[in-house]
Amino acid sequence: MDELDSALVTLLQEEAKLTNKELARRLHIAQSTCLERVRELTRRGIVAATTPTST
């Protein structure tokens, strides 16, 4: 887990209902990158299954 993954986990712990778009905006990364990261964190069991939205 790198710094970006840690930042994603922290944001999701603070506000689990954040959209993929908002997560990406706050971390200054592409929405596609954010979605891939969240999916991988979910696959690894680091975050609970989510369905990030695009809006």
GILIN-V210667 format. One record per backbone hydrogen bond with DSSP energy under -1.0 kcal/mol. CO is the residue of the C=O (numbers start at 1). NH is the residue of the N-H. Records with the same first field share a line. If there is no record, write none. Layout:
CO->NH + NH
This chain:
2->6
3->7
4->8
5->9
6->10
7->11
8->12
9->13
10->14
11->15
15->18
19->23
20->24
21->25
22->26
23->27
24->29
30->34
31->35
32->36
33->37
34->38
35->39
36->40
37->41
38->42
39->43
40->44
41->46 + 47
42->45
53->20
